[in-house]
């Protein structure tokens, strides 16, 4: 039986020639936030989120985030 789940996004830092880049932090996503939708599509885990982001072709996306109290 498959159980719906959403992964916690901890951090994402990419090293570039101009220094570190943290797109999640730049977008206002915090440690322990849970991304539940990306452009209206339900996110069923980190792999699904990666696929949705890659399929966006680099365009800006709208994320729905569940933030713990």
Secondary structure, 3 states (H helix, E strand, C coil): CCCCCCCECCCCCEEECCEEECHHHHCCCCCCCEEEEECCEECCCHHHHHHHHHHCCCCCCCEEEECCC
